[in-house]
Amino acid sequence: MIWNVRDESVEWVAALTRIMESFKGDTPRFEGQKWRAVFPADGFSPLREQRFSNKHAGPTEQVIIDRILSVSFIAALPPEGQELVRSKIRELIATSPELAGKVQVTFPYKTAAFVCTKLS
């Protein structure tokens, strides 16, 4: 299992998360850690975990706006809800010194990778 978790130590990334939080409802998320309840599982080795930094660089529209709009609970919103999210993100981009006026951006992530092995 692999998750790219937004690196919220960066202020504009934390601000994006705050925008998203008001729309998530009770959607299960990595951060809730409920998925860990099935481990350790009978017939499998203990879960091993590794974390490392990762970055996604590219056009602002693609790397930030399209990416956030593709998150399941955002993508499931009606069109007017998606437009509200889009406008809030655009406002954040326009007012963040690290993002304003940038054609290309780098979105920081912390990748979390988990593996276990099926035992014989």
Backbone as a printed PyTorch tensor [residue, N CA C, xyz], in Angstrom:
tensor([[[  0.8540,  -1.1540,   0.0000],
         [  0.0000,   0.0000,   0.0000],
         [  0.9050,   1.2240,   0.0000]],

        [[  0.5200,   2.1960,  -0.7950],
         [  1.3170,   3.4260,  -0.8890],
         [  0.3750,   4.6220,  -0.8400]],

        [[  0.7370,   5.5920,  -0.0210],
         [  0.0010,   6.8450,   0.0400],
         [  0.9770,   7.9970,  -0.1470]],

        [[  0.5750,   8.9610,  -0.9540],
         [  1.2790,  10.2350,  -1.0250],
         [  0.4920,  11.1900,  -0.1410]],

        [[  1.0630,  11.5200,   0.9920],
         [  0.4110,  12.3580,   1.9850],
         [  0.9390,  13.7830,   1.8190]],

        [[  0.0260,  14.7360,   1.7420],
         [  0.4480,  16.1330,   1.5910],
         [  1.3600,  16.5320,   2.7530]],

        [[  2.4550,  17.2230,   2.4390],
         [  3.3960,  17.6810,   3.4630],
         [  2.8810,  18.9960,   4.0450]],

        [[  2.1140,  18.8860,   5.1140],
         [  1.4630,  20.0420,   5.7040],
         [  2.3930,  20.9070,   6.5430]],

        [[  3.6820,  20.5790,   6.5660],
         [  4.6300,  21.4800,   7.2170],
         [  4.8560,  22.7180,   6.3530]],

        [[  4.4290,  22.6520,   5.0920],
         [  4.4780,  23.7930,   4.1730],
         [  3.1380,  24.5230,   4.3010]],

        [[  3.1670,  25.8080,   4.6140],
         [  1.9380,  26.5460,   4.9510],
         [  0.8700,  26.4940,   3.8600]],

        [[  1.2360,  26.6700,   2.5890],
         [  0.1970,  26.6630,   1.5540],
         [ -0.4260,  25.2780,   1.3950]],

        [[  0.3310,  24.2330,   1.6820],
         [ -0.2140,  22.8710,   1.6320],
         [ -1.1860,  22.6790,   2.8040]],

        [[ -0.8310,  23.1580,   3.9800],
         [ -1.7340,  23.0880,   5.1330],
         [ -3.0170,  23.8650,   4.8440]],

        [[ -2.9040,  24.9930,   4.1680],
         [ -4.0890,  25.7840,   3.8090],
         [ -4.9770,  25.0130,   2.8290]],

        [[ -4.3790,  24.2850,   1.8940],
         [ -5.1620,  23.4390,   0.9800],
         [ -5.9340,  22.3820,   1.7680]],

        [[ -5.2720,  21.7720,   2.7400],
         [ -5.9330,  20.7610,   3.5560],
         [ -7.1130,  21.3690,   4.2980]],

        [[ -6.9500,  22.5720,   4.8150],
         [ -8.0620,  23.2280,   5.5240],
         [ -9.2400,  23.4470,   4.5790]],

        [[ -8.9760,  23.8060,   3.3320],
         [-10.0480,  23.9590,   2.3410],
         [-10.7650,  22.6230,   2.1540]],

        [[-10.0080,  21.5610,   1.9810],
         [-10.5690,  20.2410,   1.7040],
         [-11.3550,  19.6800,   2.8910]],

        [[-10.8920,  19.9280,   4.1000],
         [-11.4910,  19.3410,   5.3050],
         [-12.9860,  19.6240,   5.4130]],

        [[-13.4110,  20.7970,   5.0070],
         [-14.8250,  21.1370,   5.1640],
         [-15.7240,  20.3390,   4.2260]],

        [[-15.1390,  19.6030,   3.2810],
         [-15.9150,  18.8330,   2.3140],
         [-15.8130,  17.3200,   2.5150]],

        [[-14.9440,  16.8580,   3.3940],
         [-14.6740,  15.4150,   3.4610],
         [-15.7440,  14.5950,   4.1510]],

        [[-16.5350,  15.1890,   5.0180],
         [-17.5620,  14.4270,   5.7180],
         [-16.9420,  13.2760,   6.4910]],

        [[-17.5330,  12.0800,   6.3570],
         [-17.0160,  10.9160,   7.0790],
         [-16.2250,   9.9820,   6.1690]],

        [[-15.7080,  10.5070,   5.0700],
         [-14.9150,   9.7100,   4.1460],
         [-13.6880,   9.1510,   4.8630]],

        [[-13.4770,   7.8150,   4.7950],
         [-12.2660,   7.2510,   5.4110],
         [-11.0200,   7.7940,   4.7120]],

        [[-10.0220,   8.1460,   5.4890],
         [ -8.7950,   8.7220,   4.9480],
         [ -7.5950,   8.0520,   5.6080]],

        [[ -6.4600,   8.1460,   4.9550],
         [ -5.2050,   7.6170,   5.4980],
         [ -4.9620,   8.1630,   6.8990]],

        [[ -5.1850,   9.4470,   7.0720],
         [ -4.8880,  10.1170,   8.3340],
         [ -5.6620,   9.5350,   9.5080]],

        [[ -6.8370,   8.9740,   9.2580],
         [ -7.6320,   8.3930,  10.3330],
         [ -7.0520,   7.1030,  10.8710]],

        [[ -6.1850,   6.4660,  10.0950],
         [ -5.4640,   5.2540,  10.4950],
         [ -6.3730,   4.0530,  10.8000]],

        [[ -7.6640,   4.1170,  10.4730],
         [ -8.5560,   2.9790,  10.7290],
         [ -8.1490,   1.7550,   9.9190]],

        [[ -7.5190,   1.9590,   8.7870],
         [ -7.0840,   0.8620,   7.9320],
         [ -6.0960,  -0.0460,   8.6550]],

        [[ -5.3950,   0.4820,   9.6490],
         [ -4.4030,  -0.3210,  10.3840],
         [ -5.0470,  -1.4230,  11.2280]],

        [[ -6.3420,  -1.3420,  11.4810],
         [ -7.0150,  -2.2920,  12.3690],
         [ -6.9350,  -3.7350,  11.8670]],

        [[ -6.7380,  -3.9410,  10.5740],
         [ -6.6690,  -5.3130,  10.0410],
         [ -5.2770,  -5.9190,  10.1790]],

        [[ -4.3140,  -5.1660,  10.6770],
         [ -2.9490,  -5.6550,  10.8460],
         [ -2.6190,  -5.7930,  12.3150]],

        [[ -1.8620,  -6.8080,  12.7330],
         [ -1.3600,  -7.8950,  11.8940],
         [ -2.5080,  -8.8410,  11.5130]],

        [[ -2.3820,  -9.4400,  10.3420],
         [ -3.4110, -10.3490,   9.8330],
         [ -2.8940, -11.7840,   9.8540]],

        [[ -3.7890, -12.7160,  10.1430],
         [ -3.4070, -14.1320,  10.1510],
         [ -2.8520, -14.5200,   8.7910]],

        [[ -1.7370, -15.2330,   8.8080],
         [ -1.1300, -15.7210,   7.5720],
         [ -0.2300, -14.7160,   6.8700]],

        [[  0.0040, -13.5610,   7.5050],
         [  0.8530, -12.5360,   6.8980],
         [  1.9120, -12.0800,   7.8920]],

        [[  3.0300, -11.6460,   7.3730],
         [  4.0930, -11.0940,   8.2150],
         [  3.6230,  -9.7650,   8.8040]],

        [[  4.3550,  -9.2750,   9.8030],
         [  4.0290,  -7.9420,  10.3260],
         [  4.1490,  -6.8900,   9.2150]],

        [[  3.3930,  -5.8570,   9.3580],
         [  3.4130,  -4.7470,   8.4100],
         [  4.7180,  -3.9770,   8.5580]],

        [[  5.4060,  -3.7670,   7.4440],
         [  6.6280,  -2.9450,   7.4450],
         [  6.2910,  -1.6170,   6.7760]],

        [[  6.9300,  -0.5830,   7.2580],
         [  6.6080,   0.7670,   6.8100],
         [  7.8840,   1.5350,   6.4940]],

        [[  7.8220,   2.3120,   5.4150],
         [  8.9200,   3.2170,   5.0930],
         [  8.3150,   4.5270,   4.5980]],

        [[  8.9210,   5.6350,   4.9850],
         [  8.4470,   6.9600,   4.5680],
         [  9.6030,   7.7280,   3.9490]],

        [[  9.2650,   8.5160,   2.9480],
         [ 10.2720,   9.3490,   2.3080],
         [  9.6030,  10.5510,   1.6610]],

        [[ 10.3940,  11.5750,   1.4080],
         [  9.8940,  12.7880,   0.7680],
         [  9.7210,  12.5480,  -0.7180]],

        [[  8.7340,  13.2170,  -1.2700],
         [  8.4270,  13.0910,  -2.6840],
         [  7.8910,  14.4410,  -3.1470]],

        [[  8.0580,  14.7520,  -4.4130],
         [  7.5680,  16.0310,  -4.9380],
         [  6.9280,  15.8030,  -6.2920]],

        [[  5.8850,  16.5650,  -6.5620],
         [  5.2400,  16.5470,  -7.8710],
         [  5.3660,  17.9510,  -8.4450]],

        [[  6.1130,  18.0810,  -9.5280],
         [  6.3400,  19.3860, -10.1360],
         [  5.6260,  19.4520, -11.4830]],

        [[  5.1510,  20.6350, -11.8030],
         [  4.5000,  20.8320, -13.0900],
         [  3.6560,  22.0890, -13.0850]],

        [[  2.7880,  22.2160, -14.0890],
         [  1.9310,  23.4040, -14.1810],
         [  1.0140,  23.5270, -12.9640]],

        [[  0.8500,  24.7380, -12.4780],
         [  0.0400,  24.9990, -11.2940],
         [ -1.3510,  24.3930, -11.4190]],

        [[ -1.9980,  24.5880, -12.5550],
         [ -3.3610,  24.0780, -12.7670],
         [ -3.4130,  22.5600, -12.5610]],

        [[ -2.4390,  21.8580, -13.1020],
         [ -2.4240,  20.3950, -13.0300],
         [ -2.0100,  19.9040, -11.6400]],

        [[ -0.9340,  20.4580, -11.1180],
         [ -0.3300,  19.9470,  -9.8830],
         [ -1.1670,  20.2720,  -8.6460]],

        [[ -1.8330,  21.4000,  -8.6510],
         [ -2.6360,  21.7670,  -7.4770],
         [ -4.1300,  21.6070,  -7.7530]],

        [[ -4.6490,  22.3680,  -8.6910],
         [ -6.1050,  22.4120,  -8.8700],
         [ -6.6620,  21.0670,  -9.3430]],

        [[ -6.1400,  20.5390, -10.4520],
         [ -6.6560,  19.2640, -10.9650],
         [ -6.4710,  18.1470,  -9.9440]],

        [[ -5.3430,  18.1550,  -9.2500],
         [ -5.0780,  17.1030,  -8.2650],
         [ -6.0820,  17.1390,  -7.1220]],

        [[ -6.3440,  18.3090,  -6.5680],
         [ -7.2870,  18.4040,  -5.4540],
         [ -8.7020,  18.0720,  -5.9240]],

        [[ -9.0660,  18.5110,  -7.1160],
         [-10.4060,  18.2080,  -7.6340],
         [-10.5890,  16.7240,  -7.9310]],

        [[ -9.4940,  15.9620,  -8.0220],
         [ -9.5960,  14.5200,  -8.2830],
         [ -9.7340,  13.6880,  -7.0040]],

        [[ -9.5540,  14.2930,  -5.8460],
         [ -9.7200,  13.5710,  -4.5790],
         [-11.1660,  13.0930,  -4.5050]],

        [[-11.3780,  11.8440,  -4.1310],
         [-12.6920,  11.2010,  -4.2470],
         [-13.8500,  12.0350,  -3.6980]],

        [[-13.7340,  12.5390,  -2.4870],
         [-14.8690,  13.2590,  -1.9100],
         [-15.0650,  14.6380,  -2.5250]],

        [[-14.0400,  15.1870,  -3.1600],
         [-14.1970,  16.4450,  -3.8970],
         [-14.8100,  16.1500,  -5.2700]],

        [[-14.3030,  15.1160,  -5.9400],
         [-14.8210,  14.7330,  -7.2590],
         [-16.2960,  14.3370,  -7.1900]],

        [[-16.7510,  13.8460,  -6.0340],
         [-18.1420,  13.4290,  -5.8760],
         [-19.0900,  14.5950,  -5.5930]],

        [[-18.5510,  15.7720,  -5.3800],
         [-19.4010,  16.9410,  -5.1310],
         [-20.1890,  17.2930,  -6.3880]],

        [[-21.3500,  17.9230,  -6.2170],
         [-22.0680,  18.4260,  -7.3900],
         [-21.2310,  19.5360,  -8.0390]],

        [[-21.5080,  19.8630,  -9.2950],
         [-20.6940,  20.8750, -10.0070],
         [-20.5160,  22.1790,  -9.2390]],

        [[-21.5580,  22.6550,  -8.5640],
         [-21.4150,  23.9240,  -7.8300],
         [-20.4650,  23.7750,  -6.6420]],

        [[-20.4290,  22.5980,  -6.0310],
         [-19.4830,  22.3420,  -4.9460],
         [-18.0580,  22.2860,  -5.4520]],

        [[-17.8570,  21.6290,  -6.5820],
         [-16.5240,  21.5730,  -7.1880],
         [-16.0560,  22.9710,  -7.5810]],

        [[-16.9760,  23.7820,  -8.0860],
         [-16.5980,  25.1520,  -8.4680],
         [-16.2210,  25.9740,  -7.2410]],

        [[-16.8960,  25.7550,  -6.1250],
         [-16.5530,  26.4450,  -4.8820],
         [-15.1410,  26.0670,  -4.4430]],

        [[-14.8180,  24.7680,  -4.4830],
         [-13.4680,  24.3110,  -4.1280],
         [-12.4500,  24.9420,  -5.0730]],

        [[-12.7260,  24.8960,  -6.3670],
         [-11.8150,  25.4790,  -7.3690],
         [-11.5590,  26.9560,  -7.0800]],

        [[-12.6070,  27.7030,  -6.7650],
         [-12.4180,  29.1450,  -6.5160],
         [-11.6140,  29.3880,  -5.2370]],

        [[-11.8380,  28.5720,  -4.1980],
         [-11.0610,  28.7170,  -2.9600],
         [ -9.5800,  28.4010,  -3.2170]],

        [[ -9.3170,  27.3820,  -4.0290],
         [ -7.9250,  27.0320,  -4.3430],
         [ -7.2790,  28.1520,  -5.1530]],

        [[ -7.9970,  28.6620,  -6.1320],
         [ -7.4380,  29.7630,  -6.9400],
         [ -7.1430,  30.9900,  -6.0840]],

        [[ -8.0140,  31.2710,  -5.1190],
         [ -7.7670,  32.3970,  -4.2110],
         [ -6.5070,  32.1420,  -3.3820]],

        [[ -6.3390,  30.9190,  -2.8890],
         [ -5.1410,  30.5670,  -2.1290],
         [ -3.8880,  30.7430,  -2.9930]],

        [[ -3.9350,  30.2630,  -4.2180],
         [ -2.7850,  30.3920,  -5.1190],
         [ -2.4580,  31.8640,  -5.3410]],

        [[ -3.4720,  32.6760,  -5.5800],
         [ -3.2560,  34.1010,  -5.8630],
         [ -2.7090,  34.8670,  -4.6720]],

        [[ -2.9880,  34.3970,  -3.4630],
         [ -2.5710,  35.1450,  -2.2670],
         [ -1.3690,  34.5470,  -1.5360]],

        [[ -0.8810,  33.4070,  -1.9880],
         [  0.2850,  32.7770,  -1.3480],
         [  1.5630,  33.2220,  -2.0420]],

        [[  2.4920,  33.8400,  -1.3080],
         [  3.7270,  34.3160,  -1.9360],
         [  4.4960,  33.2080,  -2.6750]],

        [[  4.4240,  31.9750,  -2.1770],
         [  5.1570,  30.8710,  -2.8130],
         [  4.5020,  30.4160,  -4.1170]],

        [[  3.2450,  30.8110,  -4.3390],
         [  2.4900,  30.3270,  -5.5020],
         [  2.0660,  31.4160,  -6.4810]],

        [[  1.8130,  32.6130,  -5.9920],
         [  1.2550,  33.6830,  -6.8210],
         [  2.1180,  33.9470,  -8.0500]],

        [[  1.4690,  33.9180,  -9.1990],
         [  2.1530,  34.2210, -10.4490],
         [  3.0270,  33.1120, -11.0050]],

        [[  3.0760,  31.9770, -10.3300],
         [  3.9340,  30.8750, -10.7820],
         [  3.2080,  30.0400, -11.8440]],

        [[  3.9090,  29.7540, -12.9110],
         [  3.3730,  28.8910, -13.9670],
         [  3.6350,  27.4320, -13.5940]],

        [[  4.7650,  27.1760, -12.9370],
         [  5.1670,  25.8370, -12.4960],
         [  5.3070,  25.8570, -10.9710]],

        [[  4.8910,  24.7860, -10.3370],
         [  5.0240,  24.6640,  -8.8850],
         [  5.5120,  23.2600,  -8.5420]],

        [[  5.9600,  23.1200,  -7.3150],
         [  6.3510,  21.8100,  -6.7960],
         [  5.5290,  21.5450,  -5.5490]],

        [[  4.7550,  20.4690,  -5.6030],
         [  3.8810,  20.0890,  -4.4930],
         [  4.6240,  19.0590,  -3.6450]],

        [[  4.8860,  19.3740,  -2.3700],
         [  5.6270,  18.4330,  -1.5100],
         [  4.7090,  17.3840,  -0.8770]],

        [[  5.1850,  16.1590,  -0.8890],
         [  4.4760,  15.0400,  -0.2720],
         [  5.4260,  14.2890,   0.6430]],

        [[  4.8510,  13.5250,   1.5380],
         [  5.5840,  12.5150,   2.2980],
         [  4.9410,  11.1970,   1.8770]],

        [[  5.7100,  10.3770,   1.1850],
         [  5.1930,   9.0990,   0.7150],
         [  5.3390,   8.0750,   1.8240]],

        [[  4.2480,   7.3550,   2.0680],
         [  4.2420,   6.2910,   3.0790],
         [  3.9880,   4.9730,   2.3560]],

        [[  4.9360,   4.0390,   2.4780],
         [  4.8230,   2.7400,   1.7990],
         [  4.7510,   1.6480,   2.8580]],

        [[  3.8270,   0.7100,   2.6600],
         [  3.6000,  -0.3660,   3.6210],
         [  3.5790,  -1.6930,   2.8620]],

        [[  4.1670,  -2.7180,   3.4700],
         [  4.1880,  -4.0400,   2.8430],
         [  4.1590,  -5.1130,   3.9290]],

        [[  3.5250,  -6.2180,   3.5940],
         [  3.6240,  -7.4230,   4.4080],
         [  3.6920,  -8.5960,   3.4470]],

        [[  4.1490,  -9.7150,   3.9260],
         [  4.3650, -10.8970,   3.0870],
         [  3.4210, -11.9900,   3.5190]],

        [[  2.8560, -12.6880,   2.5270],
         [  2.0010, -13.8400,   2.8310],
         [  2.9060, -14.9790,   3.2960]],

        [[  2.5790, -15.5410,   4.4420],
         [  3.3790, -16.6370,   4.9900],
         [  2.9400, -17.9740,   4.3810]],

        [[  3.8620, -18.9070,   4.2530],
         [  3.5480, -20.2060,   3.6680],
         [  2.6490, -21.0330,   4.5430]]])
